[in-house]
């Protein structure tokens, strides 16, 4: 793999009220669209501010393009930021806003103009150069903020929830636009969001952050299909989380006892528990199969508890024994023929139901 | 417009009535009186005669009056300049303090207002006397061997002016800096600006309304504060405010009125410039 363009090495941050970041290490490679995803308070904004130089880490290093920049102020770092509230200069027009960084660098007037115009056309705002920020819509301000940052051709572009303030439709449009912009420019993006859908749609890699540490790093597919921790499984998408104890381990797999019901499961490279260990099975609702006959490995018996038809999808609750209730989602209308209360066989491909360590109860 | 709305409107007009009455009697009528007086001549009975003249204004152009006016403008300009240099950074830093620290500082600025200005200036007189605390301290430290002449100097007047008026620079500055969204300053740094460059290209322009409001609030009163010159400067150099008082004492009311009208015109010009330059600070009183 290529040399990382950005390396975070053991970052800690303590505002005096406990650690906000506890030893965060991460490599970002050239051309990546890397998303830091996590709930509010997980330390993602702090991480971004430390990369930008707006915040000093309590411990750890920030290395950009092989150079340690931990001690450098923001103006000396080859990164630029698109701020959450855009932070456009309200007393300058669009042109002056975008030219600000070029002017600081002492670039000639003619080159300034050329580069600002190129940046404006990139974000499709040609003709807006004389407008003041107050005369722009939210989406337009967003584009000016992006143009202002990319015009400096940073090594890494940092984006702090840039779509958070936009309405749903505009947000979806901008997602596409940002993604194609990133591909066009080839600049490495470090993108912050708490919106998992946004992260799954746009990123080449996702870093799931929780309480100041990394839960999982992976492609959108990896973090969705193969969560490594309970937090990751719970945070991304819908999941049936079945907490239990391992009762048997054999070469063919293992058995997990969940509230008196024994479920089949497979260990993986990261987590292969021994008998007696706690574990949780993560089962996506759309992975669950059920029917009258025990085919395709549908070995468990269950009862249809309730059904709900939601926009082309059939949501079904199936009870396995007393306490274990699965949420299943199917697209097929045929399955509608199972009335509430009917007995069915239930099953799933064990490879599609990853096993993760069960966290202590209070942490869930 | 429905009936209840109409009633509300009538009620709000009624509530505004005392304000209008006050303004008409004590500002508008008084102003007309002063302007009218400035076109009359000095007389034995009641201090004026009915003879209408432009003579008072003609006398304002004489070198003595011009000198007084220039001196007053110079002092006002100097006072404003020092208030900017001290008051703007003060207000800026104050807005960056923790909420507790800033309320303490705010209290320290406001508390002196609870005491009469005259009494506070007498305090300065004591401090600056030749055998006062300042001289005593400097002599005890061995920095000087004989008392400095501090009181009754132009410096003492300037000090008094700055002391009396600096809160009017600090408070509007504080308000605008406090309202400033500092993420724009961070954005400037992020785009490559040094702290100083970011300050002058982003912070200062965005807090200019407060700074300009402060300038107007300092400059205008400093044209008229006559008792400071009397108490701290010993009235060696005559200023416009003091001259008006002297003219009243010598019963030349029309001349005093003419000089007052001139001061008003200067004040009006300052405000006009302020509005022209686009002052948008909390200056709703103008």
Interface residues (C-beta under 8 A of the other chain):
Chain A: X52 X53 X54 X73 X74 X75 X79 X80 X81 X83 X84 X85 X87 X88 X89 X90 X91 X100 X101 X104 X105 X148 X149 X152
Chain B: X181 X183 X184 X186 X187 X188 X189 X190 X191 X192 X193 X194 X195 X197 X201 X202 X205 X206
